[in-house]
Amino acid sequence: MVIFASDVLAGILIVVALILLIVAILAYKRYKLRAAIISFFVFLLFLIKGIIYELNVYYSLDLNTLAIFLGIDVAILISLYFALALRG
């Protein structure tokens, strides 16, 4: 089995997204900021993106990952817009 750089990066994406997801939950519990909820949603989307990629690679699901990832990226951008709009 050959390990590609994209597999390593997807693994790093999953770990970092999971850590930041936990940090966002703790930040919301402590400070009750609405931006922390949106950050939680954004990090959850990144986690889902990494999991979809890894499942597609290891189980050969033949998903149209480009369309899926572009859709997730649009959701992330919209979420980040609302995070900025809530602050202003």
LUMDO-63257 format. One record per residue (C-alpha): residue number from 1; residue in three letters; z, y, x. Coordinates in steps of 0.1 Angstrom, whole numbers. Example, Ala and Ser with C-alpha at 12.3 -4.5 7.8 and 13.67 -1.06 7.14 Angstrom:
<dovos>
dovo lovex: 1&drenza: ALA&z: 78&y: -45&x: 123
dovo lovex: 2&drenza: SER&z: 71&y: -11&x: 137
</dovos>
This chain:
<dovos>
dovo lovex: 1&drenza: MET&z: 0&y: 0&x: 0
dovo lovex: 2&drenza: VAL&z: -10&y: 34&x: 14
dovo lovex: 3&drenza: ILE&z: 12&y: 64&x: 8
dovo lovex: 4&drenza: PHE&z: -8&y: 96&x: 3
dovo lovex: 5&drenza: ALA&z: 5&y: 131&x: 9
dovo lovex: 6&drenza: SER&z: 1&y: 138&x: -29
dovo lovex: 7&drenza: ASP&z: 25&y: 110&x: -37
dovo lovex: 8&drenza: VAL&z: 51&y: 124&x: -13
dovo lovex: 9&drenza: LEU&z: 47&y: 158&x: -28
dovo lovex: 10&drenza: ALA&z: 50&y: 145&x: -63
dovo lovex: 11&drenza: GLY&z: 82&y: 127&x: -53
dovo lovex: 12&drenza: ILE&z: 95&y: 160&x: -39
dovo lovex: 13&drenza: LEU&z: 85&y: 178&x: -70
dovo lovex: 14&drenza: ILE&z: 105&y: 154&x: -91
dovo lovex: 15&drenza: VAL&z: 136&y: 156&x: -70
dovo lovex: 16&drenza: VAL&z: 135&y: 195&x: -67
dovo lovex: 17&drenza: ALA&z: 128&y: 199&x: -104
dovo lovex: 18&drenza: LEU&z: 157&y: 176&x: -113
dovo lovex: 19&drenza: ILE&z: 181&y: 195&x: -90
dovo lovex: 20&drenza: LEU&z: 169&y: 229&x: -104
dovo lovex: 21&drenza: LEU&z: 172&y: 215&x: -140
dovo lovex: 22&drenza: ILE&z: 208&y: 207&x: -133
dovo lovex: 23&drenza: VAL&z: 214&y: 241&x: -118
dovo lovex: 24&drenza: ALA&z: 199&y: 258&x: -149
dovo lovex: 25&drenza: ILE&z: 221&y: 238&x: -172
dovo lovex: 26&drenza: LEU&z: 252&y: 247&x: -152
dovo lovex: 27&drenza: ALA&z: 242&y: 284&x: -151
dovo lovex: 28&drenza: TYR&z: 237&y: 285&x: -188
dovo lovex: 29&drenza: LYS&z: 271&y: 268&x: -194
dovo lovex: 30&drenza: ARG&z: 288&y: 293&x: -171
dovo lovex: 31&drenza: TYR&z: 271&y: 326&x: -178
dovo lovex: 32&drenza: LYS&z: 254&y: 320&x: -212
dovo lovex: 33&drenza: LEU&z: 221&y: 337&x: -201
dovo lovex: 34&drenza: ARG&z: 190&y: 332&x: -223
dovo lovex: 35&drenza: ALA&z: 169&y: 332&x: -191
dovo lovex: 36&drenza: ALA&z: 188&y: 301&x: -180
dovo lovex: 37&drenza: ILE&z: 175&y: 283&x: -211
dovo lovex: 38&drenza: ILE&z: 140&y: 292&x: -203
dovo lovex: 39&drenza: SER&z: 145&y: 282&x: -167
dovo lovex: 40&drenza: PHE&z: 157&y: 249&x: -180
dovo lovex: 41&drenza: PHE&z: 125&y: 245&x: -200
dovo lovex: 42&drenza: VAL&z: 103&y: 254&x: -170
dovo lovex: 43&drenza: PHE&z: 120&y: 230&x: -147
dovo lovex: 44&drenza: LEU&z: 118&y: 203&x: -174
dovo lovex: 45&drenza: LEU&z: 81&y: 208&x: -176
dovo lovex: 46&drenza: PHE&z: 78&y: 205&x: -138
dovo lovex: 47&drenza: LEU&z: 98&y: 173&x: -140
dovo lovex: 48&drenza: ILE&z: 75&y: 159&x: -167
dovo lovex: 49&drenza: LYS&z: 45&y: 169&x: -146
dovo lovex: 50&drenza: GLY&z: 58&y: 149&x: -116
dovo lovex: 51&drenza: ILE&z: 67&y: 119&x: -137
dovo lovex: 52&drenza: ILE&z: 33&y: 118&x: -154
dovo lovex: 53&drenza: TYR&z: 16&y: 120&x: -120
dovo lovex: 54&drenza: GLU&z: 37&y: 92&x: -106
dovo lovex: 55&drenza: LEU&z: 33&y: 70&x: -136
dovo lovex: 56&drenza: ASN&z: -5&y: 76&x: -135
dovo lovex: 57&drenza: VAL&z: -7&y: 66&x: -99
dovo lovex: 58&drenza: TYR&z: 16&y: 35&x: -99
dovo lovex: 59&drenza: TYR&z: 5&y: 20&x: -133
dovo lovex: 60&drenza: SER&z: -32&y: 30&x: -131
dovo lovex: 61&drenza: LEU&z: -31&y: 46&x: -165
dovo lovex: 62&drenza: ASP&z: -64&y: 64&x: -160
dovo lovex: 63&drenza: LEU&z: -51&y: 96&x: -177
dovo lovex: 64&drenza: ASN&z: -71&y: 128&x: -176
dovo lovex: 65&drenza: THR&z: -44&y: 144&x: -154
dovo lovex: 66&drenza: LEU&z: -64&y: 176&x: -148
dovo lovex: 67&drenza: ALA&z: -64&y: 185&x: -185
dovo lovex: 68&drenza: ILE&z: -27&y: 174&x: -189
dovo lovex: 69&drenza: PHE&z: -16&y: 194&x: -159
dovo lovex: 70&drenza: LEU&z: -35&y: 225&x: -170
dovo lovex: 71&drenza: GLY&z: -19&y: 223&x: -204
dovo lovex: 72&drenza: ILE&z: 16&y: 219&x: -187
dovo lovex: 73&drenza: ASP&z: 8&y: 249&x: -164
dovo lovex: 74&drenza: VAL&z: -1&y: 270&x: -194
dovo lovex: 75&drenza: ALA&z: 32&y: 261&x: -211
dovo lovex: 76&drenza: ILE&z: 50&y: 270&x: -178
dovo lovex: 77&drenza: LEU&z: 33&y: 304&x: -176
dovo lovex: 78&drenza: ILE&z: 41&y: 312&x: -212
dovo lovex: 79&drenza: SER&z: 77&y: 302&x: -206
dovo lovex: 80&drenza: LEU&z: 79&y: 324&x: -176
dovo lovex: 81&drenza: TYR&z: 64&y: 353&x: -196
dovo lovex: 82&drenza: PHE&z: 91&y: 349&x: -222
dovo lovex: 83&drenza: ALA&z: 118&y: 348&x: -194
dovo lovex: 84&drenza: LEU&z: 105&y: 382&x: -182
dovo lovex: 85&drenza: ALA&z: 102&y: 396&x: -217
dovo lovex: 86&drenza: LEU&z: 138&y: 387&x: -225
dovo lovex: 87&drenza: ARG&z: 150&y: 406&x: -195
dovo lovex: 88&drenza: GLY&z: 131&y: 438&x: -204
</dovos>
